[in-house]
Every structure is written in structure tokens, then in C-alpha cells.
Amino acid sequence: MKLLNNLDLNKNELQNARLQNLASAPGSPVTGQMYYDTANDKMGVKGASAWKYLSIEGHTHAIADVSGLSAALAGKQDAKEFLTLLGNMSSSTPVNGGGIIWAYPGESEVGFIGDGDVKLDFTSSAKLILATIVSAGTYTKVTVDAKGRVTGGASLAAGDIPSLDWSKITSGKPTTLSGYGITDASPLNTTLSDAAGSDTLPAPGSETLVTKIQALRNNVKSIQNKIGAASGIASLDSGGKVPTSQLPAAVIGGLNYQGTWNASTNSPAIPAASSGNKGYYYKVATAGTTNVSGITDWQVGDWIVSNGTAWDKVDNSEIVSSVAGKTGAVTLTKGDVGLGNVPNVDTTNAANISSGTLPTGRMPAYTGDVTSSAGATANTIANDAVTNAKLANMAAYTIKGNKNFTTADPGDLSIAEVKTMLGVLNKYVQFVGDGSETVFSIWHSLGSKDVVVLVYEPSTGKQVFPDVIGMDINELFVSFAVAPTSNQYKVVVVG
């Protein structure tokens, strides 16, 4: 994109900017112009007379480049002369906020004094000389000062070993009682029997540890044998409840289905009602008149239920004697139920209503361009019922009018003529981007160069500024520096 005037950012940041990448300087430069030289990996700035290049990785000088330093160092080979060059440092010159540095008179050594003497010796080979603090040797315990320097050494003493509990000992612990110096009270390999057992334990004082364990084992075995057994102990299911199979019927209560019953032949025979069969019930499969507890009317589907003292009937077969005066397999007509004059029409479908007039009160309400209240006959047309969008949708139609605004009879007007009369603008929209092309043709067919072009990114809603080139009355081109991705941008042309 080319800007034909200065761009004033009004002291705002220029973010994510990139210099023009060229293998050589651009032609016809102006002072202050910049570019990135890809051949030399440097940034070029046009000076008053020539290009100036700045290294991207920083700037260094060889010692020879520092004016006078190379000549000053010539012949200064020992430390004393070097210190003289640095400013004739004496024992009163502080170094690094700690000690002082000086030159030994008549010697090629540099000394540094802090908490201990340190010397650099340049006489034959460079070496660091430290003051002796402890004797050479191997120490299991050392002492250091606040700066981490060793100031003393010694061997570990008994008092240096801390008191630890057994959890801190990770290896070497005994695995038997004898390893701790404890004698076993009873043999650990005593074999216990698996007898049926009894509920009694040995008399106090007569049992040993082994006999007591054996007795407890027998007792547990006896209890296990009684779980779920007759006259024993009730068991528990996975939910911690006694299974219903181990409860008597009187406790459970409710109904207990016994099967079907033939009330004509009393098969199976209904026993006398008792507490033992309370809740038992049969379902009548064959109607009959068998007398049970004084009841003789048994129809298919009825239940006969024991209440513990007698048998009751649950009537599930109430028989309808007639429907609208009809018996047997009944088929009703409209006349049977008083609807002989009512047409059989699905009124949810308006097409089924072939005659008649809806009363005013049944008129529906209208909304939109034409509005009306329910039950009203007057309608209102909205002021903005005719919009540009609706006119654009009429492109295939014509309307009556007079484009010359005369009193002549109206004629057919095209939509283009109507838009011209109303001052309505046309719009053309096209997506661009395929990941490879940078220039795209926009064929808008608006018939004019007097158009406005807007380009934006639909995903973000932000406007972008490509070059708009080569316009004629029906076509223009948009150009991008980098090929946009598939349908990345939308081009809107209005005119």
C-alpha cells in the first residue's frame, strides 16, 4: 500500500513493524530512509552522503581500535608496570568493595588483600598464591566462614552423631526377635487344628497362648457353621440387610403371587385362609362360581387374596353392559353421541374449511410491515415498509411509475430506474484469499468508477488496507504484500 502523504502516529507505538528486506540498497534513496540488508544481515540508514550500516548483534572494537591504548601497553609485561599504567595504584586503592591491590616493590607480583592474602605471580608462569589456613589432609568435619572459605578441619566425634529413631534407619535392621535380643515365648511353628469346635473356652489359668488361640479358632468355626442355618444365625447381604429368604412371610407382609386359578373347577384347590398363607393371591384365569369365603362371582382377571382369616376378591373385571344402548362389539357413529349435525373436519388445516365466514372476533393479529390487533378489521402499513433491501430483492420485477415526474400515465420502471430516483446505492461483496495469489479481480458491475472500497477481516472485524489498482467502471483489483489465506478477507464495493 502506498501512502501519498506523511503518516503522523500522534506519538502512538508502531507495533509489529518490519523493515523492507533487500539484498542491496534501494535506488533513489532519501536521507533517513531505512531498509534491512539481507546479504550482510545489517540495518541500513541513508545518511546525508552515503548509507550507514548497523550490526544486529552489537558492536565491538579490537584493542588496537582504542586510541592510544595499544601504544601505552607496549613493553608493559609485568604486573607492576601494568598497575602503573592503570593509575599507579598503591596500598590505599580499594578494589571490589573489599581488599586493596598493590604491586610488590621490585617484584613481578600483584597482591590482593581481603580477609586473607592472595597474590598473582607473573614471574615465570601465571599462578594464584593463597595464604595457608589449615594443614593439608582429609577431614570428615570442616568449618567455613560466612564467605564459604574453609577455616578449620577435624574428625567426627560421638557427639556429632544425632539421636535417631528406628524410622530413620533404612538398612541393617534385625528381622527376628532374637536379632533384637528377645527370646521367643512360644514356638512360632505351632500347627492349629481345623476341628468343628465348640462355643466354650478353656478355664482361666489352664490355657496356654496356643491353646487359647485354638479355642478361639474353634469358636469362630462354630459360629460360621450357624450362619444362615436353621435355628442358627441370620446372614447379611451385600447391603448389610437380612435376605428376605430368611424371614417368615408374616414379617415380610405384602402380596405373594401363587399362580392362576380356575374358578369353575377350583383348580388348584383354594386352602382355608390362615396366618401361614396371609398375602397369598391367585389370578382368575377361568371364570366360575366356586364358593370361597362366601364369594361366588369370579371373572377372568379377578384376584383372590388371603387376609389371614378369609379370602377376599379384588375385582379387576367390571363388565360394561352397554354403550349408547348398544351391546357386544360396539361401533359408534356421530349420531350415537349427539353429533349428527357436526361435520367431521380437521379444522387445524385451513384448506379443509371450504365455506363460511370467520366472525370479526376471530380475526388474527398481524405484525411486521402490516400490523393489526386480534379481532380488528383495520390494518396499518408501517412507514418503513419499503426498504432498500426489499427494493434490491425486486430485481426481477417492474413497478409502475413516472421517472420524469410528469402527469403522464405511469409506465413500467426498472429497479435500476427506481434506485436512481430514490438515490439508492448498490453494493457488491466478494471474499478473497487462496493462500498463493496476492492480486485479485473484483468484478462489481456497478457501471462507475465512483465507488468506495472497504476491505476487512471477517474473523476479527478489523479493516485492512491493501492497494486498490486498475479501476474501470465494472472491475477493480486489490493487491496484498502477502498472499491471504482462503477467504481471509471480504471486499465490499459500494457505488
PADO-334128 format. One record per residue (C-alpha): residue in one letter; x, y, z. Coordinates in nm, 4 decimals, always signed. Layout:
<recs>
 resn        X        Y        Z
    a        X        Y        Z
...
</recs>
This chain:
<recs>
 resn        X        Y        Z
    m  +0.0000  +0.0000  +0.0000
    k  +0.1311  +0.3447  -0.0922
    l  +0.0650  +0.6447  +0.1291
    l  +0.0777  +0.9731  -0.0582
    n  +0.1317  +1.1903  +0.2474
    n  +0.3176  +1.1818  +0.5786
    l  +0.1816  +0.9353  +0.8343
    d  +0.1548  +1.1008  +1.1786
    l  +0.1086  +0.8369  +1.4520
    n  +0.0437  +1.1125  +1.7083
    k  +0.3057  +0.9629  +1.9473
    n  +0.1458  +0.6181  +1.9382
    e  +0.3523  +0.2969  +1.9100
    l  +0.4315  +0.1364  +1.5749
    q  +0.3851  -0.2290  +1.6683
    n  +0.4916  -0.5427  +1.4806
    a  +0.6604  -0.3316  +1.2101
    r  +0.9077  -0.4790  +0.9611
    l  +1.1750  -0.3032  +0.7534
    q  +1.1871  -0.3580  +0.3785
    n  +1.4073  -0.6644  +0.3042
    l  +1.6518  -0.6121  +0.0139
    a  +1.9763  -0.7768  -0.0935
    s  +2.1163  -0.4342  -0.1864
    a  +2.0391  -0.0697  -0.1179
    p  +1.7206  +0.0647  -0.2842
    g  +1.7543  +0.3093  -0.5687
    s  +1.6945  +0.6858  -0.5429
    p  +1.7039  +0.6922  -0.1600
    v  +1.6316  +0.9943  +0.0552
    t  +1.8060  +1.0938  +0.3769
    g  +1.6740  +0.8934  +0.6726
    q  +1.5384  +0.6090  +0.4573
    m  +1.5930  +0.2611  +0.6109
    y  +1.5965  -0.0984  +0.4914
    y  +1.7252  -0.4399  +0.6071
    d  +2.0231  -0.5708  +0.4045
    t  +1.9635  -0.9475  +0.3830
    a  +2.3045  -1.0099  +0.2242
    n  +2.5016  -0.8536  +0.5144
    d  +2.2466  -0.9109  +0.7959
    k  +2.2570  -0.5390  +0.8817
    m  +2.0198  -0.2465  +0.9005
    g  +2.0954  +0.0363  +0.6575
    v  +2.0151  +0.4042  +0.7182
    k  +2.0661  +0.6639  +0.4422
    g  +2.2895  +0.9440  +0.5654
    a  +2.3448  +1.2812  +0.4054
    s  +2.6007  +1.1387  +0.1606
    a  +2.6089  +0.7583  +0.1991
    w  +2.4421  +0.4542  +0.3587
    k  +2.5324  +0.3747  +0.7212
    y  +2.5052  +0.0116  +0.8393
    l  +2.4387  -0.1066  +1.1951
    s  +2.5268  -0.4590  +1.3152
    i  +2.2321  -0.6502  +1.4588
    e  +2.4420  -0.8452  +1.7149
    g  +2.6140  -0.5491  +1.8876
    h  +2.9341  -0.3549  +1.8302
    t  +3.2880  -0.4322  +1.9496
    h  +3.6360  -0.2859  +1.8917
    a  +3.9730  -0.4556  +1.8910
    i  +4.2216  -0.3113  +2.1411
    a  +4.4139  -0.1531  +1.8551
    d  +4.0971  +0.0463  +1.7735
    v  +4.1065  +0.2263  +2.1104
    s  +4.3088  +0.5388  +2.0525
    g  +4.6473  +0.5284  +2.2364
    l  +4.5825  +0.2075  +2.4374
    s  +4.7892  -0.0204  +2.2140
    a  +5.0923  +0.2153  +2.2335
    a  +5.0528  +0.2562  +2.6102
    l  +5.0621  -0.1224  +2.6659
    a  +5.3760  -0.1733  +2.4527
    g  +5.6603  -0.3097  +2.6707
    k  +5.4442  -0.3297  +2.9865
    q  +5.4901  -0.7022  +3.0509
    d  +5.4973  -0.7293  +3.4311
    a  +5.2222  -0.6575  +3.6821
    k  +5.3996  -0.3640  +3.8414
    e  +5.4228  -0.1702  +3.5153
    f  +5.0635  -0.2629  +3.4278
    l  +4.9407  -0.1239  +3.7576
    t  +5.1400  +0.1910  +3.6961
    l  +4.9616  +0.2211  +3.3628
    l  +4.6228  +0.1779  +3.5341
    g  +4.6890  +0.4775  +3.7564
    n  +4.9794  +0.3993  +3.9902
    m  +4.7564  +0.2135  +4.2369
    s  +4.9023  +0.1932  +4.5895
    s  +4.8076  +0.0045  +4.9027
    s  +4.5393  +0.2636  +4.9655
    t  +4.3413  +0.1844  +4.6483
    p  +4.0193  -0.0148  +4.7288
    v  +3.9146  -0.2930  +4.4869
    n  +3.5639  -0.4537  +4.4532
    g  +3.4482  -0.3014  +4.7811
    g  +3.6718  -0.5372  +4.9804
    g  +4.0518  -0.5571  +4.9895
    i  +4.3181  -0.3484  +4.8229
    i  +4.5508  -0.4174  +4.5314
    w  +4.9167  -0.3220  +4.5104
    a  +5.2452  -0.4065  +4.3405
    y  +5.5240  -0.5680  +4.5406
    p  +5.8281  -0.3378  +4.5155
    g  +6.0939  -0.4916  +4.2896
    e  +5.8794  -0.7992  +4.2144
    s  +5.6520  -0.9067  +3.9324
    e  +5.3606  -0.9845  +4.1616
    v  +5.0213  -0.8340  +4.2258
    g  +4.8796  -0.8672  +4.5743
    f  +4.5126  -0.8522  +4.6828
    i  +4.4284  -0.8106  +5.0491
    g  +4.0866  -0.9074  +5.1848
    d  +4.0375  -1.1353  +5.4846
    g  +4.3447  -1.3361  +5.3716
    d  +4.6421  -1.2727  +5.1440
    v  +4.6047  -1.3525  +4.7727
    k  +4.8840  -1.2910  +4.5180
    l  +4.9085  -1.3195  +4.1401
    d  +5.2606  -1.4245  +4.0338
    f  +5.3740  -1.3278  +3.6808
    t  +5.7487  -1.4110  +3.7199
    s  +5.7581  -1.7299  +3.5162
    s  +5.4097  -1.8701  +3.4740
    a  +5.0890  -1.7077  +3.5871
    k  +4.9670  -1.8575  +3.9148
    l  +4.7418  -1.7714  +4.2091
    i  +4.9083  -1.7792  +4.5554
    l  +4.6730  -1.8300  +4.8552
    a  +4.7633  -1.7945  +5.2208
    t  +4.7772  -2.1212  +5.4233
    i  +4.4795  -2.1554  +5.6636
    v  +4.4642  -2.5303  +5.7543
    s  +4.7101  -2.8173  +5.7175
    a  +4.6762  -3.0387  +5.4119
    g  +4.4811  -3.3595  +5.4769
    t  +4.1421  -3.5359  +5.4682
    y  +3.8745  -3.4211  +5.7140
    t  +3.5307  -3.5606  +5.7976
    k  +3.4260  -3.2312  +5.9516
    v  +3.5215  -2.8792  +5.8345
    t  +3.4458  -2.5231  +5.9480
    v  +3.3694  -2.2462  +5.6966
    d  +3.3297  -1.8709  +5.7320
    a  +3.0462  -1.6534  +5.6037
    k  +3.2118  -1.6393  +5.2594
    g  +3.2248  -2.0191  +5.2269
    r  +3.6013  -2.0473  +5.2835
    v  +3.7367  -2.3392  +5.4887
    t  +3.8860  -2.2099  +5.8156
    g  +3.9394  -2.5391  +6.0063
    g  +3.9131  -2.9217  +5.9906
    a  +3.8647  -3.2121  +6.2343
    s  +3.7402  -3.5722  +6.2647
    l  +3.3846  -3.6710  +6.3666
    a  +3.3232  -3.7348  +6.7373
    a  +3.0453  -3.9344  +6.9055
    g  +2.8675  -3.6130  +6.9950
    d  +2.8464  -3.5214  +6.6253
    i  +2.6082  -3.8148  +6.5528
    p  +2.2415  -3.7169  +6.6236
    s  +1.9904  -3.9385  +6.8105
    l  +1.7648  -4.1149  +6.5586
    d  +1.4507  -4.3325  +6.5994
    w  +1.4071  -4.6619  +6.4120
    s  +1.2115  -4.4956  +6.1281
    k  +1.5305  -4.3143  +6.0250
    i  +1.7252  -4.6431  +5.9920
    t  +1.6771  -4.7620  +5.6333
    s  +1.9091  -5.0661  +5.6302
    g  +2.0700  -5.3154  +5.8672
    k  +1.7666  -5.3542  +6.0965
    p  +1.7109  -5.7065  +6.2533
    t  +1.4348  -5.9233  +6.1055
    t  +1.3777  -6.1559  +6.4067
    l  +1.3104  -6.1171  +6.7796
    s  +1.6458  -6.2781  +6.8522
    g  +1.8052  -6.0089  +6.6411
    y  +1.6783  -5.7588  +6.8977
    g  +1.7909  -5.9862  +7.1870
    i  +1.4373  -6.1126  +7.2651
    t  +1.3701  -6.4850  +7.3298
    d  +1.0514  -6.6322  +7.1697
    a  +0.7820  -6.7045  +7.4345
    s  +0.6214  -6.9867  +7.2284
    p  +0.7292  -7.1729  +6.9153
    l  +0.6165  -6.9878  +6.6043
    n  +0.5646  -7.3095  +6.4040
    t  +0.2801  -7.4492  +6.6211
    t  +0.0112  -7.6138  +6.3996
    l  -0.3564  -7.5357  +6.4770
    s  -0.6319  -7.7926  +6.4104
    d  -0.9408  -7.7244  +6.1996
    a  -1.1939  -7.9069  +6.4160
    a  -1.5620  -7.8219  +6.4182
    g  -1.5049  -7.6581  +6.7556
    s  -1.7348  -7.5626  +7.0393
    d  -1.8682  -7.2451  +7.1957
    t  -1.6645  -7.2850  +7.5163
    l  -1.3156  -7.1605  +7.6054
    p  -1.0604  -7.3255  +7.8393
    a  -1.0931  -7.2403  +8.2074
    p  -0.8931  -6.9306  +8.3118
    g  -0.5417  -7.0161  +8.4183
    s  -0.5389  -7.3534  +8.2452
    e  -0.4754  -7.2372  +7.8917
    t  -0.1560  -7.1523  +7.7138
    l  -0.1320  -6.8929  +7.4371
    v  -0.1540  -7.1667  +7.1764
    t  -0.4485  -7.3439  +7.3394
    k  -0.6351  -7.0165  +7.3784
    i  -0.5847  -6.9301  +7.0108
    q  -0.7017  -7.2827  +6.9183
    a  -1.0134  -7.2425  +7.1308
    l  -1.0950  -6.9075  +6.9731
    r  -1.0456  -7.0621  +6.6306
    n  -1.2889  -7.3440  +6.7182
    n  -1.5418  -7.0916  +6.8499
    v  -1.5289  -6.8885  +6.5283
    k  -1.5698  -7.2078  +6.3248
    s  -1.8821  -7.2986  +6.5262
    i  -2.0341  -6.9533  +6.4683
    q  -1.9612  -6.9730  +6.0943
    n  -2.1478  -7.3057  +6.0716
    k  -2.4613  -7.1471  +6.2232
    i  -2.4824  -6.8527  +5.9798
    g  -2.7855  -6.8949  +5.7524
    a  -2.8677  -7.2400  +5.9032
    a  -3.1997  -7.3373  +6.0606
    s  -3.2186  -7.2316  +6.4267
    g  -2.8878  -7.0556  +6.3683
    i  -2.7823  -6.7007  +6.2906
    a  -2.9241  -6.4893  +6.0071
    s  -2.6735  -6.3785  +5.7467
    l  -2.6445  -6.0321  +5.5825
    d  -2.6479  -5.9487  +5.2136
    s  -2.4122  -5.7017  +5.0369
    g  -2.6250  -5.4108  +5.1588
    g  -2.5985  -5.5161  +5.5265
    k  -2.9603  -5.6441  +5.5321
    v  -3.1071  -5.9873  +5.6231
    p  -3.2135  -6.1645  +5.2974
    t  -3.5920  -6.1999  +5.2586
    s  -3.5449  -6.5765  +5.2098
    q  -3.4505  -6.5970  +5.5801
    l  -3.7579  -6.4014  +5.7012
    p  -4.1052  -6.5531  +5.7662
    a  -4.3937  -6.4463  +5.5472
    a  -4.5714  -6.2805  +5.8397
    v  -4.2768  -6.0476  +5.8837
    i  -4.2434  -5.9652  +5.5161
    g  -4.6154  -5.8841  +5.4635
    g  -4.7493  -5.7719  +5.1218
    l  -4.8712  -5.9967  +4.8383
    n  -4.7170  -6.3267  +4.7336
    y  -4.8259  -6.4422  +4.3863
    q  -4.9130  -6.8134  +4.3725
    g  -5.0242  -6.8502  +4.0106
    t  -5.3513  -6.8658  +3.8168
    w  -5.6814  -7.0254  +3.9366
    n  -5.9712  -7.1946  +3.7585
    a  -6.2796  -7.0633  +3.9377
    s  -6.5006  -7.3147  +3.7592
    t  -6.3200  -7.6306  +3.8760
    n  -6.1436  -7.4794  +4.1867
    s  -5.8061  -7.5783  +4.0475
    p  -5.5759  -7.5597  +4.2256
    a  -5.7953  -7.6015  +4.5348
    i  -5.8026  -7.2862  +4.7481
    p  -5.6968  -7.3790  +5.1058
    a  -5.8562  -7.2390  +5.4183
    a  -5.7281  -6.8890  +5.5000
    s  -5.4643  -6.8830  +5.7781
    s  -5.1729  -6.6773  +5.9069
    g  -4.9413  -6.9082  +5.7129
    n  -5.0916  -6.8075  +5.3754
    k  -5.1625  -6.4426  +5.4540
    g  -5.0818  -6.2349  +5.1464
    y  -5.1115  -6.5305  +4.9042
    y  -5.3113  -6.4452  +4.5916
    y  -5.4209  -6.6142  +4.2705
    k  -5.5303  -6.4571  +3.9428
    v  -5.8530  -6.5934  +3.7894
    a  -5.7778  -6.7467  +3.4510
    t  -6.1176  -6.9177  +3.4014
    a  -6.4429  -6.7598  +3.5251
    g  -6.6587  -6.9633  +3.7616
    t  -6.8878  -6.9715  +4.0654
    t  -6.6824  -7.1676  +4.3211
    n  -6.7819  -7.0535  +4.6712
    v  -6.4797  -6.9247  +4.8602
    s  -6.5435  -6.7312  +5.1829
    g  -6.8973  -6.6635  +5.0594
    i  -6.7912  -6.5175  +4.7232
    t  -6.9197  -6.6910  +4.4051
    d  -6.8754  -6.4274  +4.1262
    w  -6.5305  -6.4852  +3.9761
    q  -6.4444  -6.3262  +3.6391
    v  -6.1259  -6.3518  +3.4339
    g  -5.8655  -6.1095  +3.5722
    d  -6.0040  -6.1012  +3.9276
    w  -5.7679  -6.1695  +4.2191
    i  -5.8448  -6.3963  +4.5166
    v  -5.6342  -6.2845  +4.8146
    s  -5.5892  -6.4342  +5.1652
    n  -5.6045  -6.1821  +5.4513
    g  -5.5083  -6.4480  +5.7060
    t  -5.8651  -6.5244  +5.8206
    a  -6.0653  -6.5248  +5.4935
    w  -6.0273  -6.4924  +5.1180
    d  -6.1075  -6.1553  +4.9553
    k  -6.1789  -6.0642  +4.5944
    v  -6.0020  -5.7827  +4.4055
    d  -6.2443  -5.7097  +4.1201
    n  -6.0477  -5.6363  +3.8008
    s  -6.3257  -5.7276  +3.5564
    e  -6.6114  -5.4779  +3.5812
    i  -6.8208  -5.5548  +3.2694
    v  -6.9895  -5.2684  +3.0729
    s  -7.3437  -5.3743  +2.9985
    s  -7.3954  -5.1386  +2.7001
    v  -7.2651  -4.8218  +2.5242
    a  -7.5199  -4.5763  +2.3842
    g  -7.7736  -4.8562  +2.4031
    k  -7.5507  -5.0976  +2.2137
    t  -7.4039  -5.4227  +2.3449
    g  -7.1447  -5.6633  +2.2164
    a  -6.8717  -5.5359  +1.9811
    v  -6.9853  -5.1729  +1.9729
    t  -6.9082  -4.9309  +1.6817
    l  -7.0289  -4.5751  +1.7478
    t  -7.1467  -4.3156  +1.4940
    k  -7.1791  -3.9364  +1.5342
    g  -7.5494  -3.9739  +1.5845
    d  -7.4947  -4.2165  +1.8762
    v  -7.3294  -3.9385  +2.0790
    g  -7.5431  -3.6395  +1.9656
    l  -7.3049  -3.5052  +1.6965
    g  -7.5131  -3.5839  +1.3892
    n  -7.5042  -3.2195  +1.2678
    v  -7.1283  -3.1675  +1.3252
    p  -6.9066  -3.2067  +1.0129
    n  -6.6102  -3.4391  +1.0577
    v  -6.3393  -3.1855  +0.9503
    d  -5.9810  -3.1348  +1.0712
    t  -6.0031  -2.7620  +1.1452
    t  -5.6275  -2.7334  +1.2157
    n  -5.5840  -2.7333  +0.8367
    a  -5.7442  -2.4176  +0.6887
    a  -5.7742  -2.5897  +0.3490
    n  -6.0424  -2.8170  +0.4990
    i  -6.2685  -2.5170  +0.5717
    s  -6.4476  -2.4747  +0.2372
    s  -6.7314  -2.2418  +0.3332
    g  -6.8498  -1.9972  +0.5955
    t  -6.7116  -1.6669  +0.7208
    l  -6.4980  -1.6078  +1.0272
    p  -6.6526  -1.3569  +1.2669
    t  -6.4561  -1.0355  +1.3274
    g  -6.3611  -1.1512  +1.6740
    r  -6.1769  -1.4476  +1.5225
    m  -5.9519  -1.2339  +1.3007
    p  -5.5841  -1.2869  +1.3925
    a  -5.3316  -1.0175  +1.4825
    y  -5.0712  -0.9143  +1.2222
    t  -4.7130  -0.7993  +1.2811
    g  -4.4392  -0.6759  +1.0500
    d  -4.4855  -0.4259  +0.7677
    v  -4.8655  -0.4552  +0.8063
    t  -4.9970  -0.4652  +1.1647
    s  -5.3398  -0.5280  +1.3141
    s  -5.4845  -0.6223  +1.6519
    a  -5.6654  -0.9522  +1.7034
    g  -6.0362  -0.9206  +1.6189
    a  -5.9864  -0.5880  +1.4351
    t  -6.0611  -0.5153  +1.0697
    a  -5.8348  -0.2077  +1.0322
    n  -5.4723  -0.2629  +0.9264
    t  -5.1742  -0.0265  +0.9477
    i  -4.8872  -0.0160  +0.6942
    a  -4.5539  +0.0794  +0.8544
    n  -4.3762  +0.3948  +0.7335
    d  -4.0582  +0.1973  +0.6571
    a  -4.2348  -0.0943  +0.4926
    v  -4.0401  -0.0322  +0.1694
    t  -3.6614  -0.0557  +0.2314
    n  -3.3538  -0.0590  +0.0093
    a  -3.3065  -0.4285  +0.0809
    k  -3.6619  -0.5061  -0.0300
    l  -3.6182  -0.2990  -0.3424
    a  -3.2979  -0.4903  -0.4192
    n  -3.4953  -0.8166  -0.3928
    m  -3.7308  -0.6910  -0.6672
    a  -3.4584  -0.7019  -0.9356
    a  -3.6604  -0.9466  -1.1446
    y  -3.9759  -0.7349  -1.1379
    t  -4.1028  -0.3961  -1.2563
    i  -4.3199  -0.1396  -1.0857
    k  -4.5437  +0.1391  -1.2151
    g  -4.4221  +0.4964  -1.2050
    n  -4.3061  +0.8000  -1.3995
    k  -3.9325  +0.8615  -1.3950
    n  -3.9747  +1.2115  -1.5426
    f  -4.2124  +1.3165  -1.2649
    t  -4.4783  +1.4344  -1.5122
    t  -4.8536  +1.3977  -1.5031
    a  -4.8463  +1.1335  -1.7740
    d  -4.9814  +0.7880  -1.7013
    p  -4.7246  +0.5759  -1.5157
    g  -4.5340  +0.3117  -1.7047
    d  -4.3106  +0.0182  -1.6188
    l  -3.9939  +0.1250  -1.4343
    s  -3.6903  -0.0966  -1.3914
    i  -3.5411  -0.1433  -1.0482
    a  -3.2295  +0.0477  -1.1604
    e  -3.4505  +0.3450  -1.2561
    v  -3.6305  +0.3298  -0.9220
    k  -3.2977  +0.3217  -0.7313
    t  -3.1742  +0.6202  -0.9304
    m  -3.4920  +0.8133  -0.8489
    l  -3.4564  +0.7281  -0.4785
    g  -3.0796  +0.7780  -0.4625
    v  -3.0245  +0.4178  -0.3516
    l  -2.6635  +0.2893  -0.3682
    n  -2.5671  -0.0545  -0.4959
    k  -2.3316  -0.2875  -0.3126
    y  -2.1094  -0.5764  -0.4205
    v  -1.9360  -0.8190  -0.1791
    q  -1.6623  -1.0744  -0.2564
    f  -1.4335  -1.2905  -0.0418
    v  -1.0644  -1.3062  -0.1443
    g  -0.7698  -1.5264  -0.0486
    d  -0.6422  -1.8674  -0.1584
    g  -0.3029  -1.8947  +0.0147
    s  -0.0989  -1.8260  -0.3016
    e  -0.2274  -1.5260  -0.5043
    t  -0.1641  -1.1659  -0.3941
    v  -0.3725  -0.9778  -0.6573
    f  -0.7463  -1.0382  -0.7003
    s  -1.0006  -0.9175  -0.9574
    i  -1.3216  -0.7681  -0.8145
    w  -1.5883  -0.7648  -1.0893
    h  -1.8589  -0.5497  -0.9296
    s  -2.0560  -0.4482  -1.2448
    l  -2.1672  -0.1203  -1.0841
    g  -2.1003  +0.0736  -1.4036
    s  -1.8977  +0.3510  -1.2395
    k  -1.5507  +0.4358  -1.1127
    d  -1.7091  +0.6464  -0.8401
    v  -1.7162  +0.3671  -0.5846
    v  -1.5991  +0.3208  -0.2279
    v  -1.3896  +0.0105  -0.1487
    l  -1.3743  -0.1371  +0.2027
    v  -1.1662  -0.4449  +0.2912
    y  -1.1893  -0.6142  +0.6323
    e  -1.1155  -0.9452  +0.8022
    p  -1.4457  -1.1193  +0.8977
    s  -1.2854  -1.3244  +1.1771
    t  -1.1771  -1.0100  +1.3654
    g  -1.3954  -0.7390  +1.2116
    k  -1.0861  -0.5204  +1.1603
    q  -1.0360  -0.3117  +0.8452
    v  -0.7208  -0.3674  +0.6363
    f  -0.5633  -0.1502  +0.3672
    p  -0.4420  -0.3300  +0.0533
    d  -0.3646  -0.1422  -0.2679
    v  -0.6670  -0.0795  -0.4949
    i  -0.5429  -0.0641  -0.8543
    g  -0.6583  -0.0647  -1.2156
    m  -1.0153  +0.0547  -1.1663
    d  -1.2622  +0.0809  -1.4507
    i  -1.6408  +0.1166  -1.4426
    n  -1.7082  -0.2524  -1.3700
    e  -1.3846  -0.4007  -1.2322
    l  -1.1027  -0.3188  -0.9913
    f  -0.8089  -0.5104  -0.8391
    v  -0.6911  -0.5390  -0.4780
    s  -0.3223  -0.6183  -0.4116
    f  -0.1659  -0.7622  -0.0941
    a  +0.2018  -0.7813  +0.0051
    v  +0.1497  -1.1335  +0.1459
    a  -0.0919  -1.3868  -0.0056
    p  -0.4007  -1.4067  +0.2209
    t  -0.5306  -1.7453  +0.3343
    s  -0.8500  -1.8994  +0.1977
    n  -1.1308  -1.6381  +0.2087
    q  -0.9389  -1.4424  +0.4742
    y  -1.0720  -1.1009  +0.3676
    k  -1.4033  -0.9612  +0.2452
    v  -1.4109  -0.6833  -0.0176
    v  -1.7150  -0.4507  -0.0160
    v  -1.7719  -0.2145  -0.3113
    v  -2.0451  +0.0495  -0.2797
    g  -2.1480  +0.2909  -0.5574
</recs>
